[in-house]
Amino acid sequence: MNRLPIEDVLSPLQTAIGNGTAVVLKAPPGAGKTTGVPPAVLQTLLDNDVAGQVWVIQPRRLAARSVAGWIAKSRGESVGETIGYHVRMDRRESKSTRVLFMTTGMFLRRMQSDPLLENVACVVLDEFHERTLELDLALAMTHRLRSELRDDLGLVVMSATMETEPILAYLNEGNPQNAVPLRCEGRAYPVTVHHGEDQPGERIERRIVKPIREALMNSNGHVLVFLPGVGEIHRVQSELERAGLPGDVRLVMLHGSLSPKQQDDAIRPSSERKVVLSTNIAETSVTVDGVTAVVDSGMAKVPRFDSRRGLTKLETTSISLASADQRSGRAGRTAPGEAYRLWSQAAQRSRDEYDVPEILRSDLSEVVLMLASHGETDLFAMRWLTAPPNHAVESAQSLLRMLGAIDETGRITRRGQAMAEMPLHPRIARMTTEAVSSLPRYSVAILAALMSERDPLEDMTSMTLADKVDAIENNRVPRSVAASSIKSIRSVAETIRRSLPKGEPKQADGGEIDRDVSVARALLSAYPDRVVLRRSDSPDRGRMVGGRGVSGLTRVLGEGASEELLLCFDVDGGGTESRVRAAVPIREEWLDPEQIHTVRTQSWDQERGAVRCRRQVTYGDLVLRETPDKVPGDDETASILFDNAKMQLPLGGVKFQKLLHRIGMVGEIDDQVPSVTEEMHLELLRQLCAGRSSLQELRSAPWTDHVLGMIGYSAWQIVQQEAPEEVQLPGGRRAAVHYDEGKPPWIEVKIQLCFGWPDTPRILRGRQPLQLHLLGPNGRPQQITNDLASFWATTYGEIRKELRRRYPKHDWPEDALSAEASFNGMKRR
């Protein structure tokens, strides 16, 4: 066997482990670290007569199983002897097992029951560059254990492409000798990287066929193709089948939804040439024997948790340079290889160097619950390599409180402790604790397995979730469904059943249990924030608790379904509306009565220009039903009216506006009269809104009385004196004074009533002359003037000539100042 590059650093690694020093190891893809380091650590333990196991933590089940199998085979043993593994649904471990491969989730679960890791001598965290949430937590808990209680516990953190400096700084904080770096140079075999051309908008399945053909032509082994998800795998499969492949080439799929047997078959050595269409499940640690070419789409589906909506959505994003190197390295494991990338060299420079740590974009509820079960109520009290965001922690705590898993102080409840002991997400664990009260334990376990794993019956749209549980439990699954996927669900269910509390379900009052009702009520306990009210005007859509819109209800429930209240337990968080993938009908009486409230709501009716009131029955912020109600005329009514009326000022009519103008004019010359400000106007409006609910009522309100009350009696007397409503004319009659915004005060008077009036009348203590609109006998203006004396001296003579001609019976004296004012203006007989 060829010497692997990792062998160059095994000796210093063993020395460090023997001295109790943590190791941060960086070794390029193909160097042999995953298969070389665990046996070397074991040998160090044997040489130093140290008991205990070596736990090797892998992010993926496939990697844990396959690497354990490879090392065991290389030792001439069966898996489960010296080398074993423990992953969800599958465990190969015996009393003689010294090296145990396991997934990160299994490591954390075993640490719950054995927080001191009493039978463990060393922990190896492999593929740490992936920075999954569980890997970060595993590092944090292991580092704390080593620092506080187990300084004899060995630790190796390793990857091909991780940033080593932050990890070293983290481990060495407070003790510079706590960890040492090791670096392995060189690959087992060289890999030549080819870059394609950027083709924005072109679908992956059409772009990737050409480089796959090139890879087949330019290499002799298998071709490993990295694609974002299962959908892309199926579309590329169709494109390749349509385009045609050489007769000796077989298409194989590899992704997390396959059963363990199907995954093992995909990576098993084969004399027949293969094109393996894979997600990033094959990116690290998994060696597909005989792969000499990799075709990389450069994309991956990444779960991102929106803590504000409480939903996780899959986003297709560009991979980092570190991930690209990992993928390329798959081609150089067993021979020199070729790597074909769909992106250009220029685009390469714009990619992130490393992946964003999952702790910055994930749902933290499992972590918060697990730590709460250890007595940790403050997530930030633990030292993290990367601290979690505050909003994500708060969202996780809010969810767990809603599920009854922790109390207001963050301490775990009895229900939460039971949930933490289950190998399930907190929502599914809560559903399970509810379901065991009405369903048999195996039925509950199958239900939890269907909710946790990929549903093999998801295409059976006519089957309810309860139907699916019954079909799997009683061997009534349609023949079109792969037997291996059903076997996988049953295996998961067996694991879950072992964690369920003992006991039998309560019998229903009527005898037989309605399984659909039991399942729906159990789901409601887990997803009380996913209750949806269907829209009457658009049955395919609805509104979820929290205000989020949803769509896709008709497809999920069927065209004829008429239920209005639903629980949408599988929802995609992307887009302007959440797309519903699975839902069940529920009844209002099942909802938590503490969350149902009858409230009276008031709002503005723009069309009517009035406040309207409706009585609503709500669940959280979701309105279940509402009816019209009498407007109460209280402070809230007044506030709503005020907020909308102030946008439509001025109100109160023309007469009122002129009154304000009068007051404002006098206020400018006399400090005893308050100025008319916007604040004064708004305060007046606020007073008048009390006891009223519409603009119409406001317009007819006593605005004048209120404003006079605001300025006071003495100020009003000054206004009356300095800006009078009327002035007396020479003949004893009175003329109304008009006060218009933007114009001087004015009166309208017939010329003949002004005879004998020598000067323009003045107001505002003589500072403001009145503008005179002088009318003829027909009431039409003949002259507008601010200077009556000038009018008599200059203009009157010309106007008199015209008026004498048109109105000969009227008296038009030549000397108007010496004439007497006349109401009718006729000549005296």
C-alpha angles and dihedrals in degrees: 000000000000117000111256122223091237090070089073092068102034093093096056088042091055091047092053093047090048090053093049094250121142116237129217105197127190116188126164122245112284095024091114101242097138094053097030105046102055095054090046091052090048091052090052090054091048092047091052094042091241117160124212138071133284109233113204112196119209125181092223135052094220091056093047092051098042097046092047089050093049095049093045091051092048088055092049092246138118120250109267096043115083091338119047142155139215119199133151110294093004135069131172108178135128139176089271095053111120101165114048122185115202142161120260091249092054091049091055092046093051089047088058091062094036107030093171094050087224095179095044123094100177138012120209116196105199129193090017091165087080088071093200116180091249092050091052090049092047090053092046094050095043093047091050091048091051092045098048111025115000112046086157092064112108121223132194122180112189144168142143097241110020127127103253100186098069091047093050091047090050095049094042097048106128092003117054092190096055096095137020130201123236126187128193117204127212137018128258088245133006121255122206112214121212122192123209131206126277112252108180114204095014113124117247095235091059096044097046100055093076097053090046089056090047091050091052091049096046100043137048102213138061122309119227113203120196116210132171100245151340093280092057090046091057093045093050089047090056092047092050093047089050093047093044131233131222111282094246094056123093125197115229129182125215124184142127095264092067122094118258090255092053090049092049091049090053094056097035114117112265135183088210112085114248139200104205113202104202144169118223088286086099095046097098139028094351113110115197099200113235098021109145099160135047126195111197125197088193091226136105137180109243124189112231122188118217100206092189092058096030091231133121118215132186113238123194105224140166114269122238126254088254092057091045089055091049091052094047089050090064088074094059102052101099104010142359108298149193127230122198118196123195093216130075129252088249091055089049090068092056096056123103114260095225137017118266108256110257091229087073094055109027142092106263099193095106091050093048091049093047092050091045088056086057090051095259110139097164114063091191092058088074117080109243131192084223117014116231119246116264094233092053092051091048091049092051092049091048091053093049092049089050089052091048092242097122133021129233091279093053095253117140118254128216089260090048091052090053089049093049091056092060121086089234142101110268092252092053091043090053090049089051095051088053096044096053089068092066109017134059114265095247091050089052091049092052090048090052091047092052090050094047101042134044107289108241089197097050091116091057093090093169091062121086119219089257089052090054092051090050093047094052094042095049100036095250097129115141112258091237090071117090110255091216093060091051090048089053092053091049090050091052089046091054090054091049094046091059089059095050122103116258121251142077127275121259115261118246117247091245094048111246118068118243098226094194090055092046092050093046093050091047090051090049090057089055098041107032088145093059098066110133132195112209118233113246092211095047114027093188090064137056146166122254130210105276094040099274116144119229134196139185097065095132093056092048099044101030132251095278098049113118102177112131102192114062142169110223101195097167111052133159110227096207130102131023089300129033113247113227116224099173135012142161130205115250136185128240092234089063093062119103104270090214089064095049116089136172109221137173112226128192126200140163120270103208094190094053095034090228143104114263127199129209132181110227135192106208138187104204102315094331113109107222095183140340140195133192116267137187114274104247098210092224132140092284090054091050092048093052091046091048094049092054099035094054088062089060101047135172098068129158099072135268095292091056093049090054090050091054089050091053092049091047093051093051091044088062092061102032125049091203090070113070118235116250104242133173088251090055091049092049092048089052089050091049091054093049093049090066109105093006131098109183143052089239091059090048094052091055094044120117095261093160094053091049095049092048089051090052096052096039136231099281093050090049090054090054090050091051091050100043099035103027123190090229140019126209118246125216093260092054097260122121131231126206116243114226119214113195126171110253095016134086115255110271144184131207116222140156114253092236090059089058096057109127092021104121103182140033112266115244136207136186092059091312094304096110123053115209116242109237120216099198113204134200124229088275091058094249121131115261098173140001115208143163091196113060094177091056090048092056092046100046118008104033094072093059094043090047091060092055094043093050088054095049098037107030094163091059123088112248106175118199090224104048094176093063094043125093121248113256127200097202094026094216122146114260116247 
